Amino acid sequence: MQPTGSSPADLGSSSTPETLMVALMRMIRLIKRDHDLPIDPSLHYVLHTVNCSGPMRLSDLAAQLQLDLSTVSRHARALESSGYMERAVDPIDKRAALLSATDDGRRVLEAASARRRARLDAVLAGWSEEDLHTLDRLLNQLAHDLDTEASKPAGA
C-alpha cells in the first residue's frame, strides 16, 4: 500500500533511509493531527512521559525526552498553567520538585489517545490480518534496531 496522496513515482523505485524517514514523519504528523484537542501536540509527549513514568524531576524528564532543559521547563510551565501537570516537593530532597500529571491531564491524554486509536482503526480496517501483522513486526523491529543503534557508544 502507498501513502494517500503519493504515487509510486513519488516514492522512488526503492526505499531509502530518507524516503522512509519522510514517510514515518508524515505518518506521525497525520496521526497526531487533531484540532479539537485542548493540548498542543508538542506538549502531549511531555505530559505522556510524566504520566507513564510517575512523578519525576524536571532534569530527569529532560534526559528521558532527550530535550534541552530550558525547552522542557517551558513545556512544563505551560502544562502546569493549563492544569494538566503539577509540582510537588521531592520528599527525598526538599530542594527539588517532582512533576506529575493531574486528573485533568490524564483525561486529556486519554481523549487524545482514544481519537488517535479511532483514526488508526478506521484507516486500518481494510487491511488484512497478514498486512497488520507484517506492519507491527517491521515497525517493532525498526524501533528495536534504532534503539540498539542509539545506545552504541559514539564512534562505534
Backbone bond lengths (Angstrom), bond angles and torsions (degrees), N, CA, C in turn:
res aa  C-N    CA-C-N  psi(-1)  N-CA   C-N-CA  omega(-1)  CA-C   N-CA-C  phi
1 M - - - 1.453 - - 1.511 109.81 -
2 Q 1.313 117.00 147.81 1.450 120.79 -179.79 1.513 109.17 -113.27
3 P 1.338 116.72 154.62 1.460 119.47 179.81 1.525 110.86 -61.23
4 T 1.326 115.91 145.05 1.455 120.79 176.79 1.513 109.15 -59.75
5 G 1.316 115.92 135.10 1.450 120.27 178.42 1.512 113.26 86.03
6 S 1.315 117.80 1.81 1.458 121.07 179.01 1.515 108.51 -116.32
7 S 1.290 114.83 149.04 1.458 119.47 174.48 1.513 107.53 -111.44
8 P 1.317 118.12 162.72 1.462 119.54 177.96 1.524 111.99 -54.40
9 A 1.335 117.28 -33.45 1.470 119.60 179.63 1.524 111.03 -66.03
10 D 1.350 117.07 -32.34 1.465 120.43 178.37 1.517 111.34 -64.96
11 L 1.323 115.89 -30.28 1.453 120.60 -174.00 1.522 112.54 -87.37
12 G 1.301 118.10 -10.89 1.456 120.11 -177.71 1.507 109.81 80.62
13 S 1.328 115.86 172.58 1.459 119.58 -176.12 1.523 112.11 -80.64
14 S 1.313 117.15 -19.54 1.456 119.29 177.83 1.518 109.59 -146.31
15 S 1.326 115.65 155.35 1.459 119.93 177.99 1.513 110.16 -72.37
16 T 1.286 114.49 138.45 1.455 121.45 173.77 1.514 107.08 -125.62
17 P 1.318 117.79 161.81 1.466 118.16 176.99 1.530 112.43 -55.45
18 E 1.332 116.95 -35.36 1.466 119.45 -178.99 1.530 111.42 -68.08
19 T 1.333 118.15 -45.65 1.468 119.43 -179.77 1.527 110.73 -67.02
20 L 1.323 116.88 -34.77 1.459 120.61 176.63 1.525 110.17 -65.15
21 M 1.330 116.71 -45.30 1.459 120.51 -179.62 1.529 110.75 -61.68
22 V 1.317 117.54 -44.06 1.467 121.30 178.97 1.528 109.92 -62.12
23 A 1.322 117.22 -43.86 1.462 120.84 179.73 1.529 111.17 -63.10
24 L 1.320 117.33 -42.49 1.466 120.77 179.24 1.525 111.18 -64.84
25 M 1.325 117.23 -44.31 1.467 120.25 179.23 1.526 110.67 -63.60
26 R 1.316 116.39 -40.75 1.460 120.46 178.77 1.524 110.53 -63.96
27 M 1.327 116.35 -42.91 1.457 121.11 179.06 1.531 110.91 -59.57
28 I 1.314 116.63 -48.84 1.468 120.86 -179.29 1.526 110.19 -61.33
29 R 1.328 116.66 -43.95 1.468 120.30 179.40 1.528 110.22 -60.14
30 L 1.312 117.58 -43.33 1.464 121.21 -178.93 1.527 111.85 -68.87
31 I 1.313 117.00 -37.07 1.463 120.41 178.30 1.522 110.08 -67.48
32 K 1.332 116.67 -40.06 1.462 121.08 -176.86 1.525 113.21 -76.68
33 R 1.322 117.22 -17.37 1.467 120.35 -174.62 1.521 109.91 -67.43
34 D 1.307 115.67 115.09 1.456 122.51 175.27 1.517 106.89 -159.75
35 H 1.300 116.64 107.07 1.456 120.88 -172.81 1.526 113.14 -79.85
36 D 1.323 118.87 -7.59 1.452 120.70 -176.70 1.526 113.63 -94.74
37 L 1.318 117.41 -0.98 1.459 119.07 -178.58 1.527 110.59 -82.97
38 P 1.324 117.00 143.82 1.461 120.12 -177.69 1.533 113.96 -80.36
39 I 1.325 117.48 3.33 1.459 119.77 -177.14 1.529 109.87 -122.83
40 D 1.309 115.82 135.81 1.453 121.90 178.15 1.525 109.27 -66.29
41 P 1.335 118.01 138.80 1.468 119.98 -178.86 1.533 113.99 -55.79
42 S 1.324 117.29 -31.93 1.466 119.03 179.86 1.527 111.81 -68.74
43 L 1.319 116.77 -23.63 1.466 120.69 179.16 1.528 111.75 -89.20
44 H 1.314 116.29 -21.59 1.467 120.55 -176.13 1.525 111.24 -58.07
45 Y 1.329 117.17 -47.53 1.469 120.53 -176.68 1.528 111.07 -64.67
46 V 1.322 116.64 -36.68 1.468 120.38 178.05 1.530 109.54 -63.14
47 L 1.321 116.15 -49.91 1.465 120.56 -179.65 1.525 110.81 -63.98
48 H 1.311 116.92 -41.83 1.464 121.42 178.87 1.534 110.57 -59.52
49 T 1.312 116.88 -44.20 1.463 120.97 -179.02 1.523 111.01 -63.40
50 V 1.325 116.92 -44.77 1.469 120.38 178.74 1.522 109.98 -64.16
51 N 1.308 117.18 -41.95 1.457 120.70 -179.45 1.530 111.48 -62.97
52 C 1.329 116.46 -42.44 1.469 120.57 -177.99 1.526 112.58 -75.62
53 S 1.310 117.28 -32.85 1.471 121.02 -174.92 1.515 112.84 -90.72
54 G 1.309 117.21 -13.49 1.453 120.14 -177.26 1.516 110.82 83.83
55 P 1.304 117.01 179.76 1.466 119.65 -178.21 1.531 111.12 -53.09
56 M 1.332 114.87 133.31 1.461 119.03 -178.43 1.518 111.11 -150.81
57 R 1.320 114.06 156.42 1.460 120.56 177.02 1.520 110.17 -73.43
58 L 1.313 115.28 154.53 1.455 121.43 179.45 1.528 111.29 -59.57
59 S 1.328 116.57 -41.52 1.475 119.99 -179.97 1.528 111.52 -64.80
60 D 1.327 117.36 -37.26 1.464 120.73 177.64 1.532 111.04 -68.98
61 L 1.332 115.64 -36.85 1.458 120.31 177.37 1.530 110.07 -64.18
62 A 1.322 116.67 -45.35 1.470 120.59 179.03 1.525 110.48 -60.63
63 A 1.318 116.95 -41.80 1.471 120.46 179.30 1.525 110.62 -65.21
64 Q 1.318 116.82 -43.03 1.465 120.02 -179.28 1.528 111.33 -65.53
65 L 1.329 116.65 -38.28 1.465 120.93 -179.88 1.525 112.39 -80.81
66 Q 1.322 115.90 -12.76 1.463 122.66 -175.94 1.525 110.47 57.63
67 L 1.344 114.33 45.98 1.455 122.12 177.74 1.517 109.33 -124.76
68 D 1.317 115.63 159.71 1.454 122.45 177.94 1.527 109.73 -63.21
69 L 1.329 116.49 141.87 1.458 121.86 -178.53 1.530 111.68 -57.61
70 S 1.333 117.78 -39.30 1.469 119.90 -179.14 1.528 111.35 -66.24
71 T 1.318 116.98 -36.37 1.476 121.09 177.72 1.517 110.03 -65.35
72 V 1.318 116.74 -47.55 1.467 121.00 -178.94 1.530 110.13 -65.79
73 S 1.324 117.17 -37.09 1.456 120.87 177.43 1.526 111.00 -61.91
74 R 1.318 116.98 -42.43 1.466 122.30 178.44 1.541 110.17 -63.85
75 H 1.325 116.39 -43.55 1.468 120.42 178.14 1.526 110.81 -64.40
76 A 1.319 116.65 -42.20 1.467 120.57 179.98 1.534 110.56 -62.60
77 R 1.321 117.41 -42.75 1.468 120.27 177.92 1.533 110.71 -61.03
78 A 1.334 116.76 -42.65 1.467 120.14 179.03 1.533 110.74 -62.67
79 L 1.320 116.64 -41.25 1.467 120.42 179.14 1.518 111.20 -68.19
80 E 1.316 116.83 -37.76 1.467 120.42 177.17 1.526 110.99 -65.71
81 S 1.323 116.89 -45.47 1.467 119.76 -178.59 1.527 111.41 -66.10
82 S 1.321 117.46 -24.58 1.463 121.57 176.50 1.524 112.24 -84.19
83 G 1.321 116.39 -9.16 1.463 120.43 -179.90 1.510 114.19 84.79
84 Y 1.335 117.71 13.62 1.462 121.24 -177.33 1.526 113.16 -95.53
85 M 1.324 116.32 -15.43 1.462 120.50 179.77 1.524 107.42 -142.19
86 E 1.331 115.42 152.58 1.461 120.04 179.23 1.512 110.44 -138.24
87 R 1.334 114.83 159.14 1.462 122.11 177.34 1.522 108.89 -109.96
88 A 1.314 115.05 145.09 1.464 121.49 174.25 1.521 107.36 -138.37
89 V 1.304 116.18 153.90 1.461 120.72 178.83 1.526 108.97 -66.48
90 D 1.321 115.57 134.62 1.462 121.75 176.63 1.526 107.76 -69.06
91 P 1.332 118.31 119.98 1.472 119.83 -178.17 1.532 113.33 -65.41
92 I 1.317 117.05 -22.46 1.467 120.50 -179.90 1.526 111.27 -84.25
93 D 1.316 117.09 -39.70 1.461 122.62 -180.00 1.522 107.67 -130.84
94 K 1.308 116.24 99.09 1.470 122.20 -174.17 1.527 112.84 -60.94
95 R 1.342 118.39 -14.98 1.469 121.18 178.48 1.520 111.33 -78.96
96 A 1.310 117.17 -18.39 1.464 121.63 -174.94 1.529 110.71 -103.22
97 A 1.322 114.61 162.27 1.470 121.09 177.45 1.519 109.24 -120.35
98 L 1.315 115.24 150.34 1.455 122.15 175.58 1.527 108.86 -112.02
99 L 1.313 115.85 135.47 1.458 122.17 178.03 1.521 109.38 -96.31
100 S 1.311 116.50 140.83 1.467 120.64 174.43 1.521 109.33 -148.70
101 A 1.324 115.47 156.49 1.464 121.24 178.34 1.520 108.87 -76.66
102 T 1.319 115.90 143.41 1.465 121.25 174.97 1.532 108.70 -87.88
103 D 1.320 115.45 173.83 1.469 119.50 175.52 1.527 110.33 -59.60
104 D 1.341 116.91 -41.48 1.472 120.09 177.58 1.525 110.53 -62.86
105 G 1.314 117.13 -39.31 1.459 121.16 178.30 1.514 111.76 -62.78
106 R 1.319 116.53 -42.62 1.469 120.17 178.26 1.530 111.15 -65.59
107 R 1.336 117.18 -36.97 1.473 120.10 177.16 1.532 110.91 -64.76
108 V 1.324 117.24 -40.71 1.469 120.96 178.90 1.522 110.23 -64.73
109 L 1.329 116.70 -42.39 1.465 120.17 178.23 1.522 110.93 -62.01
110 E 1.322 117.13 -42.98 1.467 120.39 -179.38 1.520 110.79 -66.08
111 A 1.328 117.39 -39.94 1.468 120.27 178.40 1.524 110.31 -63.17
112 A 1.324 117.09 -44.03 1.470 120.73 179.13 1.519 110.38 -64.07
113 S 1.320 116.90 -42.88 1.456 121.51 -179.69 1.529 110.78 -63.84
114 A 1.312 117.06 -42.21 1.466 120.77 -179.68 1.527 110.54 -63.57
115 R 1.310 117.04 -41.56 1.475 119.91 179.81 1.522 110.83 -67.09
116 R 1.328 117.30 -39.42 1.464 120.16 179.46 1.520 111.03 -67.92
117 R 1.338 116.42 -40.97 1.465 119.89 176.60 1.518 110.49 -61.10
118 A 1.328 116.93 -43.55 1.462 120.74 -179.93 1.524 110.52 -62.71
119 R 1.322 116.95 -40.67 1.465 120.47 179.15 1.529 109.89 -63.41
120 L 1.330 117.32 -47.07 1.464 120.27 179.34 1.522 111.49 -65.37
121 D 1.332 116.68 -41.71 1.466 119.79 177.94 1.523 111.06 -57.10
122 A 1.341 116.03 -43.56 1.473 120.00 -179.22 1.519 111.10 -64.85
123 V 1.312 117.16 -41.82 1.461 121.10 -178.02 1.523 111.22 -70.46
124 L 1.329 116.41 -40.00 1.463 120.53 -174.62 1.529 113.23 -86.98
125 A 1.319 117.73 -3.13 1.468 121.07 -176.07 1.522 112.33 -57.98
126 G 1.306 117.56 -32.60 1.460 120.73 -178.58 1.514 114.36 -89.20
127 W 1.301 117.67 -0.43 1.463 120.82 -178.90 1.531 109.97 -82.21
128 S 1.314 115.94 148.35 1.466 119.94 177.31 1.526 109.59 -75.24
129 E 1.327 115.31 159.17 1.464 120.50 176.52 1.529 110.59 -58.65
130 E 1.317 115.90 -38.62 1.470 120.54 179.88 1.530 110.85 -63.42
131 D 1.337 116.72 -44.68 1.461 120.11 178.68 1.532 111.10 -63.99
132 L 1.329 116.75 -41.41 1.466 120.37 178.39 1.523 110.95 -62.63
133 H 1.329 116.13 -43.00 1.460 120.44 178.56 1.533 110.78 -63.27
134 T 1.325 116.13 -43.43 1.470 120.57 179.37 1.522 110.70 -62.92
135 L 1.337 117.13 -45.72 1.464 120.92 178.16 1.526 110.45 -58.89
136 D 1.319 116.92 -47.66 1.465 121.86 -179.83 1.525 110.74 -59.39
137 R 1.324 115.90 -47.87 1.471 120.33 -178.46 1.528 111.42 -62.52
138 L 1.325 116.91 -46.50 1.463 120.04 -176.76 1.528 112.62 -70.12
139 L 1.326 117.88 -39.75 1.463 119.54 177.39 1.523 111.36 -64.78
140 N 1.336 116.46 -40.72 1.466 119.12 177.30 1.525 111.76 -67.05
141 Q 1.312 116.64 -37.31 1.466 120.18 176.48 1.523 110.11 -63.93
142 L 1.331 117.54 -44.64 1.459 121.47 178.61 1.523 110.62 -61.33
143 A 1.324 117.11 -45.71 1.468 120.58 179.21 1.526 110.89 -60.71
144 H 1.317 116.86 -43.60 1.466 121.00 178.78 1.528 110.91 -62.30
145 D 1.334 116.28 -47.05 1.463 119.88 -178.39 1.527 111.69 -65.49
146 L 1.339 117.34 -37.56 1.461 120.39 176.27 1.525 110.88 -65.08
147 D 1.325 116.10 -40.48 1.462 120.54 178.20 1.527 110.51 -64.57
148 T 1.321 117.15 -42.76 1.465 121.57 178.39 1.522 110.36 -61.87
149 E 1.333 115.97 -45.28 1.469 120.60 179.40 1.525 111.16 -62.52
150 A 1.330 116.73 -42.04 1.466 121.02 -178.29 1.527 111.98 -66.71
151 S 1.321 117.34 -25.77 1.471 119.92 -177.49 1.515 112.86 -87.31
152 K 1.340 117.35 -4.61 1.469 120.10 177.10 1.518 109.87 -71.76
153 P 1.328 116.83 144.89 1.471 119.01 176.05 1.533 110.38 -61.14
154 A 1.321 116.67 150.12 1.463 121.87 -179.89 1.516 109.61 -57.28
155 G 1.338 115.33 134.97 1.457 120.53 178.09 1.509 114.31 84.29
156 A 1.320 117.90 -1.39 1.471 120.66 -178.20 1.498 111.46 -82.34
